[in-house]
Amino acid sequence: MRTLPIALSVLSTLSVITAQSPPILSASEEAIFAAFVNTNKPGAPKGKVFKYFVQVWLENQDYSTINNISYYQAVAKNGIALTNFNAITHPSEPNYVASVAGTNFGITNDDYYNVPANESNIFDLLEAKGLTWKSYNEDIPASGWTGFSAFKGAYVRKHNPAIIFDDIGLNQTRSANVVPGYRWNLDVELDNVPAYSFYTPNITNDGHDTNGTFAGQWLDGFLKSSVYGKSFYDEALILITFDENETKPIRNQVWSVLIGGAVPKHLHGTTDNTFYTHYSTIKTVELNWGLGSLGKGDANATLSNVFAFAAPELGYKNMDVYPVPFMNDTITGLLTGKSWNQTHPAAT
């Protein structure tokens, strides 16, 4: 079914716009229709452990808080609870960026950043092998929309890692893979789930502006309505995780779980205390499909243990990391001090 294109001028009004604001783009209508079918290209590699990878990110909760909420306990019974999974830094945006690039590029706050087009990310590696991907974002106004926030902050760019990369956000063809959240339900029902999916709830559902119990209730409904029992599930590995913890002085440990048919049934309801970070996700995906490496945090053996149940099939030996780092450091680099807000102060 064709949807009516939304005028770019209308979309622009959803962000705070000034004469010095960044350009607000969205994917071209032709690209949106072309990207609708998530069919891998002929010759694309078959996954060693899973055919589909899905990650769902929630927000800003301490491990101890989430681990004692019944909604999450119920999910853990269907998979492997990762009891030593850690974020990379604080605050949100550098974690989202790091989770798909292997580095935060020196992003130290939640401003409007543009990662230069020559910097690689996991989406580049997937496309190079002919594999499909989608970034699903609740309340984004249109596919590929590059604005800072929309609908009174229900959607925020800082939680949408793909669009932050100029080789996607400024490419009105590739950005068609950055879609509204409702597309997930449609893709599931049409047996049209891409090889790689990154699902971002809105700022209410992810717990950022609510709490862990509210996010858990949302997660319960999401899994029951569009994940459990669906055709893709038997061949999927699904990671549910948090961007960072809430209490900054303590270790940046985040509650995480692996579910899906790729998780052997005899491991359902078990725990895994291997040291993981958001770079572990990249490394596991790279090895599953033979994507090669980004050569950044995903190549740091200390920070990129692969999910242990899959390590034998992936041909990888994990490291025993002790003592466990707190992962609270502010990490500076290429983009430190170079957000749009910092370089165009009149725009703020």
C-alpha positions in Angstrom: 0.0 0.0 0.0 1.4 3.4 -1.0 1.7 5.9 1.8 1.4 9.6 1.1 4.8 11.4 1.1 5.1 13.9 3.9 6.4 17.3 2.9 9.9 18.0 4.0 8.9 21.5 5.2 6.3 19.9 7.5 8.8 17.4 8.9 11.3 20.2 9.5 8.9 21.9 11.9 9.1 18.9 14.3 12.6 19.9 15.3 13.8 23.2 16.7 14.8 25.0 13.5 16.9 28.1 13.2 18.9 29.7 10.3 22.0 27.8 11.6 20.3 24.4 12.2 21.5 21.3 10.3 19.6 20.4 7.1 16.6 18.2 7.9 16.4 15.4 5.3 14.4 12.2 4.9 14.7 9.3 2.5 13.5 9.7 -1.1 10.1 8.2 -1.9 11.6 6.0 -4.5 14.2 4.6 -2.1 11.5 3.9 0.5 9.6 1.7 -1.9 12.8 0.1 -3.2 13.9 -0.8 0.4 10.6 -2.2 1.4 11.5 -5.8 0.6 14.2 -7.2 2.9 15.7 -9.8 0.6 19.4 -10.6 0.9 21.3 -10.4 -2.4 22.2 -13.7 -4.2 25.4 -15.1 -2.7 24.9 -13.4 0.7 26.5 -15.5 3.4 24.3 -17.8 5.6 24.8 -17.3 9.3 26.8 -19.8 11.2 24.6 -19.5 14.3 21.6 -17.4 13.4 19.8 -16.2 10.2 18.4 -13.1 11.9 19.9 -10.8 14.5 17.6 -8.4 16.4 18.6 -6.0 19.2 16.1 -4.0 21.3 17.5 -1.2 23.4 16.0 0.2 26.6 17.3 3.1 28.7 19.2 4.1 31.8 18.5 1.5 34.5 20.7 -0.1 37.0 21.2 -3.9 36.7 20.0 -4.6 40.2 16.8 -2.7 39.6 15.9 -4.5 36.4 16.9 -7.9 37.6 14.3 -7.7 40.3 11.4 -6.8 38.1 9.1 -9.7 37.1 8.7 -8.8 33.4 12.5 -9.2 32.8 12.6 -12.3 34.9 10.0 -13.9 32.7 12.0 -13.0 29.6 15.1 -14.5 31.0 13.3 -17.9 31.4 13.2 -18.0 27.6 16.9 -17.6 27.1 20.3 -16.8 28.6 20.6 -13.9 31.1 24.0 -12.1 30.6 25.0 -11.2 34.1 28.2 -9.4 33.2 27.2 -7.2 30.2 28.5 -3.6 30.3 28.0 -0.4 28.5 30.9 1.5 27.0 30.6 5.0 28.6 28.1 7.7 29.5 25.7 9.2 28.4 23.4 7.6 25.9 24.5 8.8 22.4 28.1 7.6 22.6 26.9 4.1 23.6 24.4 3.9 20.6 27.1 5.0 18.2 29.7 2.7 19.7 27.3 -0.3 19.4 27.4 -0.1 15.6 30.9 1.4 15.0 33.2 0.0 17.6 34.0 3.5 18.9 32.1 6.5 20.2 34.4 8.8 18.1 34.9 11.0 21.1 31.2 11.8 21.5 30.8 12.8 25.1 27.2 14.2 25.3 23.8 13.9 23.6 24.2 16.7 21.1 23.6 16.7 17.3 26.6 14.9 15.8 27.5 13.9 12.3 30.0 11.0 12.0 32.0 11.6 8.8 31.1 9.5 5.8 34.5 7.9 5.6 34.0 6.2 9.0 32.7 2.6 8.8 29.9 1.0 10.7 28.2 -2.4 10.9 25.7 -1.3 8.3 28.5 -0.9 5.8 29.8 -4.4 6.5 26.3 -5.9 6.1 25.6 -4.2 2.8 29.0 -5.2 1.4 28.0 -8.8 1.9 24.6 -8.4 0.4 22.8 -8.6 3.8 19.7 -6.5 4.6 19.3 -4.3 7.7 16.7 -2.0 9.2 16.8 0.5 12.1 13.3 0.6 13.5 12.5 3.8 15.5 9.3 4.5 17.3 7.8 7.9 16.5 10.4 8.9 13.9 8.2 11.1 11.5 9.5 9.5 8.3 12.0 7.1 6.9 15.5 8.6 7.0 14.4 11.7 8.9 17.5 13.5 10.3 15.9 15.9 12.8 17.0 16.2 16.4 13.7 15.2 18.0 10.0 14.9 17.3 6.6 14.7 19.0 7.7 16.5 22.1 10.8 14.4 22.4 9.1 11.0 22.0 11.6 10.4 19.2 15.2 11.5 19.7 18.0 11.3 17.2 20.6 10.3 19.9 18.9 6.9 20.2 19.0 6.3 16.4 22.6 5.3 15.7 22.3 4.7 11.9 21.1 8.2 11.1 24.1 9.8 12.9 26.5 8.4 10.2 26.7 10.8 7.2 27.1 7.9 4.8 23.5 6.9 5.8 21.8 10.0 7.1 22.9 12.2 4.2 22.3 9.5 1.7 18.6 9.6 0.8 18.8 6.1 -0.6 20.5 4.3 2.2 18.5 6.2 4.8 15.4 4.4 3.6 16.5 1.6 5.9 15.9 3.9 8.9 12.2 3.4 9.4 9.3 4.1 11.8 8.7 1.5 14.5 5.3 0.4 13.1 7.2 -1.1 10.2 8.5 -3.9 12.5 5.0 -5.3 13.0 4.4 -5.1 9.2 7.7 -6.8 8.3 7.1 -9.6 10.9 3.6 -10.3 9.6 4.8 -10.3 5.9 7.8 -12.6 6.7 9.9 -9.7 5.7 12.3 -9.3 8.6 15.8 -8.2 7.5 19.0 -10.0 8.5 19.9 -7.3 11.0 17.5 -5.2 13.0 18.0 -2.5 15.6 14.8 -1.6 17.4 14.5 1.6 19.4 11.3 2.2 21.4 10.2 5.8 22.1 11.4 7.7 25.1 8.4 6.6 27.2 8.5 2.9 26.3 12.2 2.5 26.7 12.0 3.6 30.4 14.0 6.9 29.9 11.1 9.1 30.9 9.3 6.5 32.9 10.9 3.6 34.8 12.1 0.0 34.5 8.7 -1.4 35.3 7.0 0.6 32.6 9.6 -0.4 30.1 9.3 -4.0 31.2 5.5 -4.0 30.7 6.1 -2.5 27.2 8.7 -5.2 26.4 6.3 -7.9 27.5 3.7 -6.7 25.1 6.2 -6.2 22.3 7.5 -9.7 22.6 4.1 -11.4 22.9 2.6 -9.4 19.9 5.5 -9.4 17.4 8.3 -11.7 18.5 7.4 -14.9 20.2 6.0 -17.6 17.9 6.6 -15.6 14.7 8.1 -17.3 11.7 11.5 -15.6 12.0 11.9 -16.5 15.7 13.2 -20.0 15.3 16.3 -18.8 13.3 16.9 -15.6 15.3 19.2 -14.4 18.0 17.6 -11.5 19.9 19.5 -9.3 22.3 17.5 -7.2 24.8 19.8 -4.7 26.5 20.1 -1.2 28.0 22.3 1.6 26.7 23.9 2.4 30.1 23.1 2.2 33.8 21.6 5.0 35.9 24.0 5.3 38.8 27.2 6.7 37.4 29.7 6.0 40.2 29.0 2.2 40.1 30.1 -0.2 37.4 28.3 0.4 34.1 26.7 -3.0 34.1 23.4 -3.3 32.2 20.8 -6.0 32.3 20.8 -8.1 29.1 19.3 -11.3 27.8 19.6 -13.5 24.7 16.5 -15.2 23.4 15.4 -16.7 20.1 15.6 -20.1 18.4 19.3 -19.8 18.0 19.6 -20.2 21.8 19.7 -23.9 22.5 16.7 -25.0 24.6 18.8 -26.6 27.3 20.3 -23.2 28.0 16.9 -21.5 28.6 16.7 -20.1 32.0 20.5 -20.1 32.5 23.0 -17.3 33.2 26.3 -16.4 31.5 28.8 -14.4 33.5 31.2 -13.8 30.6 32.4 -10.2 30.4 30.6 -8.5 27.5 30.2 -5.0 26.2 28.3 -3.4 23.3 31.3 -4.3 21.2 30.6 -8.0 21.8 27.4 -7.6 19.8 29.4 -6.3 16.8 32.0 -9.1 17.0 29.3 -11.8 17.2 27.5 -10.4 14.2 30.7 -10.1 12.2 31.8 -13.6 12.8 28.3 -15.1 12.2 28.3 -13.8 8.7 32.0 -13.4 7.9 31.7 -9.7 7.6 35.3 -8.8 8.4 36.2 -6.3 11.1 35.7 -2.6 11.7 39.1 -2.7 13.3 38.1 -0.7 16.4 36.5 -1.8 19.7 35.3 -5.0 17.9 39.0 -5.9 17.4 39.8 -5.3 21.1 39.9 -8.8 22.5 39.3 -7.6 26.1 36.1 -5.7 25.2 34.7 -7.9 22.4 34.0 -11.4 23.8 31.4 -13.1 21.6 28.3 -14.6 23.1 29.7 -17.7 24.7 27.1 -20.2 23.6 28.0 -19.4 20.0 31.8 -19.2 20.4 32.5 -22.8 19.3 30.6 -22.4 16.0 32.1 -19.0 15.4 35.6 -20.4 16.0 36.4 -17.9 18.6 38.0 -18.2 22.1 36.8 -15.6 24.6 39.0 -14.0 27.2 38.6 -14.2 31.0 38.5 -10.5 31.9 39.4 -9.8 35.5 39.2 -7.4 37.3 36.2 -6.1 35.4 36.6 -2.5 34.3 33.9 0.0 35.5 33.4 1.3 31.9 32.5 4.8 33.3 35.3 6.8 31.6 34.6 9.7 29.4 36.2 8.8 26.0 37.5 11.6 23.9 38.4 11.5 20.2 37.6 12.6 16.7 34.3 14.4 17.4 35.0 15.8 20.9 33.7 19.4 21.0 32.5 19.1 17.4 28.7 18.6 17.7 26.5 20.9 15.7 25.5 22.6 19.0 29.1 23.3 19.9 30.2 24.6 16.5 27.0 26.6 15.9 26.2 28.1 19.3 23.6 30.5 17.8 21.5 27.5 16.8 20.9 26.6 20.4 
